[in-house]
Amino acid sequence: MIREVYFFDFFNSLIVGDKTNCSVIIETLHRENVDVKKIYTNLFQRSLFRIGKMWDENQISIAEEHAATQVIESLMGLLQLKYRCGEKTDKKAIISCVDKEFHLIGARMAAHIFELNGWNVSFLGASTPTREIIKLIEKIKPDIVGLSFNFYLNFFRLTKEIDTIRKHFPDLKILIGGQGVKQTDEKVINKYENLFYFNSLFELDTFIKKQK
């Protein structure tokens, strides 16, 4: 875990839009050789969950929530420069949010974990239409496709996208993640073969390292 003093300093700076101090904290953690997965999980995700709860309780506005999200996205760009990939492999992954899913931070974190393991990653960002993902799979022939969604209402789109990918590429490994998955029926997810759900970046990292 990241020390609480760092978390509260970061969170208090984030909530008032103090990007400069947030950056200083990130620089300090990098100098201390803190695992980037811990920064993503114990600093960024924890802060965003707390901000989401504050928004849900009308303690902050949508504008403030969006501003905090943008600060974290910019800090992720900084971390991607500081934590570079190791030995490159010939493995390829496509990481995307499902269609109409606009929360991309979790998917971007996952893409970075693949990159740190030397994979060649095509990160498609938010709300990518299924037909476009199919086209890219046909073009680059990835080893894995990762799909992210946060809102339960997008679960139908997720299963539809999985069904479409399975129709065209029956043996392709599919990874899913995001807060929305926790609210779904496991029986629906478990009916698919070669489909994996990860509850954390640490689980994802372990899985990637086992791929040959």
N, C-alpha and C positions, 0 to 999 in steps of 0.2 A: 504493500500500500504506500501511496504518497503521503508524506507527513501532513497532518491536519492543518498545520500553520500555512503550508503552501496552498492547500485547497481553499481555505477561507480567504486568504489574500487574493487568490486568483478569482474566486467567485465574486467577492465584493468589488473587485476591479471590473470584472466582466459585466456585472449588472448595471454599472454606471457608464459603461462604454469606454473604460480606460484601457485601450488596446496596448498602449506603451508599457504599462506595468504588467499586463498579461504576458507580453513578449519577454520582459525581463525574467519573469518566473520560468517561462519555457527555456530560456537560455541557461538559467541556473540548473534546471533539471537535466538538461543535456550535458552540461559540464560535469554533473554528478553521475553521468552514465546511467541514468534511469531508463529502463526499458520503455520504448515508445508505446508498447501495448498498455503499460501502466498509465502513461500520460493520457492515452486515448480513453481508457476505461475509468480510471480513478479521478481524472481531472475533467476531461471534456464531457464524457457521457454523464457522469455524476452531476456536473453543473447543468447540463441540458435537461436532465430529468427534474432537477430542482426548479429550474426556470419554467419548465412546462407545468409543474404543479402550481407555481405562483400565478401563471397565466390562467390556469383553470380556476383558481380561487379569486380571480380578478384583482390580484395584487400588483400586476404589471400589465401593460398594454401589449397588443399584437406588435406594434412598432418596436417596443423595447425587446420583445422576444426575438424579433427578426434581426435587430441590431446585434444582439448577443450571438446569434447564430452566424452572422457574417464575420464577426471577430474570430470565432472558432474556425470557420472555414479558411480565413487568411492565415491563421496560426498553423493549420494543417499543411498549408503550402510551405511554410517555414520548416516544419518537421520533415517533410518529404525531401527537402534539400539537405538537412542535417543527418538524417538516418537513411543512408543509401543502401542499395541492394548489395548482397554479397556476390558469390560466384554465379554467373548467369547459367541458366539451363535452357533447354529447347522447349520447355513446357509453356503452354499458352492458356490464358483464361480471359473470359469476357465477364465483366461485372457491371450490373445495371440495376436500376430500380424498375419495378413493373410499371406498366402504362398507368398514368394518372397518379403515380406516387412521386411526390415532389420533395420528400425529405431524403436527402442524398448523403448525409454525413456518415451514417453507418456503412453504406456501400463504399464510400471513398476510403474509409478506414480499412475495410476488408481488402480493397484493391491494393493499398499500400503494404499490407501484410504479405500478399502474394509477391509484390515487387521485392520486398526485403528478402524473400526466399529465392530470388533470382528468376522469377517467372516473367514472361512477356504478357503484359496486361492491357487489355482494351477496356478502359473505364468509360461507360456511356452516360453516366450521370442520371438525372431525374427523368421520369416519365418517358421511357423509350418504347415506341410502338412494337408490338410483338413481331410484326412483319419485318421490321428493320433488324431486329435481333436475329431472326431466321436468316436473313440475307448475309449478315456478318458471320454467322456460324458457317454457312456454306462457303464463304470466301476464305476465312482464316483457319477453319477446322480446329477449334480449341479443344483442350483436354477437359476443361471444366467451364460451366456457365454458372455464375452466381447471381441470384435474384434477391432483391431486398424490398420489403414493404413494412410500413408502420401502422397504417390505418386498417382496422379489421374490415372496413367496407371494401377494401381492395382485395380481399381474400378470393373472391370469385375471379378477379382478373389474374391473380397469381395462379390458381389452378387451371384456368383456361390457357395461360401461357405455358405452363408445364405440359399440359396435354398437347399443345401445338408442337412444342419442341420434341416431345416424345414421338409424335407422329412422324416427324421428319428425321429425327436422330434418336432411335430407340435405345442406343447404348451409351449415350452421352451422360456423363456425371453432372448432376445439377445440385447446387448448394443453395440453400435459402436461409435468410436471416432477417432480423428486424423485430421490433416490438409487436407487430401485428401477428406474428407467428405464435406468440405465447397465448393469444386469445382464441386460437383455432382448435378444432377437434383433431387430436393426434391420429385418430383412425383414418381421417381423410389424407393426412400427410403420409402415413405409413403404408398406404396402398401402392405407393410408387416405388419401383425398384431404382437403385442407383441415385436416390435422392437423399441428401444429408442436410440436417438442420444443426446450426451452431448457435449456442447460447452466449458465447463469448469469443473475443478475439484470441484468447489463449487456446481454446478448443480448436479454433480454425487453424492457428499456427501449428499445433500438433498434427492435425490432419494433413496439412500441406507437406510437412516434413516427411510424412509416410508415403507420399506419392512417388512412384518410380517412373 
